[in-house]
Amino acid sequence: MILMKLIFLVLIIISAVFYILYIWDFSLILLIVMISLPVIMFFSLLSVKLRSSVKFAVKSQCVAKNEEFNIQLCVENRSFFPVGKAEAIIEYSNIFNGCTNNIELHFPIQSKNVQRVTFRLSSGFCGRLKIRCAYISIYDPLRIFRMRIGKNITENIVVVPEGQNIDGIVTNTDCIESEGLVFSEHHSGDDPSEVFDLREYNPGDRLNRIHWKLSSKKDDFIVKEYSCPVDSPAVIFLDLCCHEKSELSLTLYDTMIELCVSVSRLFIENERIHSIVYYSNTEKKFAAREIDGPDALSAAICELILSLDESLYADEPSIYLDEPQERPLTSFTFITSTVSDALFSAVGDNIDADIKNIAVAVNDYDSFINKDQSSVNVIPVAVGRISASIRAIEL
């Protein structure tokens, strides 16, 4: 571009000398054309700059980890002048580590039209991808001038983990509210407040479950199967205070969130309604989301990741743990990346739950020192090895 400016400057000087030495009209016309061309190029490019808008277009703001997705850079040119060459610098980063990568796009822009440029991205870690158009450089047809449009246009994409299959035991206890019970649609249980099914008598069935009135009509013994409550109060607490601020923090955040999804899926597979608790930067407090199925889980994880800001600030979990509970819990699973004696005491003393787990995401499994805790199960979870680290967890 500098070379083109020098060439035009030389040509204008030559035209001026030619006009001085020769009195023909052609020399004057040539000088006027050589002076007018840069002026025309400048104002045509300025018109494009002033009458252009840039935005991103995405099909969905939530995508799965390791899945490629399309993003469109849309440049609307409302002027009468086309742009033969445009260069866009796209930056994208995961807020969990802030490492920025660049993409350079080259394309023309038609006049009175919308130019759509599609590119593909994927992420091997969950989190929030911040995609930013740093700028778009546009050039006039003669490449004399360059101007920038579309500065700092951003879009956020939530990358969610699919979760891993983990072996575990989901226990049913008596810690259930008597009002507003939710019962399993697929499994029977021992709650006599609602009948799950009726069937013929089998040897060994309890006599108190025989439906005597119906049996007298059928001339055969009919047995009642009771319902199984699934509204047991269970909580998964996700501690987003990642105290290891390094290049490894991305893997720790990824492991914690994927572990949360994996444990929640185990509850869902066993038809157990439960809650996920996390610190929401949007609400500036700890938020609890009830999970009763895969759709609720996906919505909660998307909301969780979108609530994070780039500072990754989260209140200390002690603020939540020190608050009095509304009711006792059947299961409390605390997911974190760091442990301390204060945490053990807070979970052990302040949480009224039949089963208490602390799952710790660690980069180095062998160096983790597991302290024996009588009332709390401490489970180290190696990065990228959730299924192997959690074996027969009890919830």
Buried (B, 14 or more C-beta within 10 A) or exposed (E): EEEBBEEBEEBBEEBBEBBEEEEEEEBBEBBEEBBEBBEBBBEBBBBBBEBBEBBBEBEEEBBBBEEEBEBBBBBBBBBEBBBEBBBBBBBBBBBBBEEEEEBEBEBEBEBEEEBEBEBEBEBEBBBBBBBBBBBBBBBBBBBBBEBEBBEEBEBBBBBBBEBBEBEBEBBBBEBBEEEEBBBBEEBBBEBEEEBBEEBEBEEEBEEEBBBEEBBEEEEEBBBBBBBBBBBBBBBBBBBBBBEBEEEBBBBBBBBBBBBBBBBBBBBBEBBBBBBBBBBBBEEEEBBEBEBBEEEBBBEBBBBBBBBBEEEBEBBBBEEBBEEEBEEBBBBBBBBBBBBEEEBBBBBBEBBEBBBBBBBBBBBEEEEBEEEEBEEBEBBBBBBEEBEEBBEEBEB
